[in-house]
């Protein structure tokens, strides 16, 4: 789960690094994170990691 989120973040960084204008960057990021308009799984994964780590960020390193 955390590996998937890190991979998604890496892709977002790649999109931002392309230097497109904000509208195109936002559109590409939205398409990447929610290709079918659904953020539920991504949000659930973030929440699961937040609960699991319980404020201790060392497990993610």
ABEGO torsion letter per residue (X at the ends): XAAAAAAAAAAAAAAAAAGBBAAAAAAAAAAAABAAGBAAAAAAAAAAAAAAAGGBAAAAX
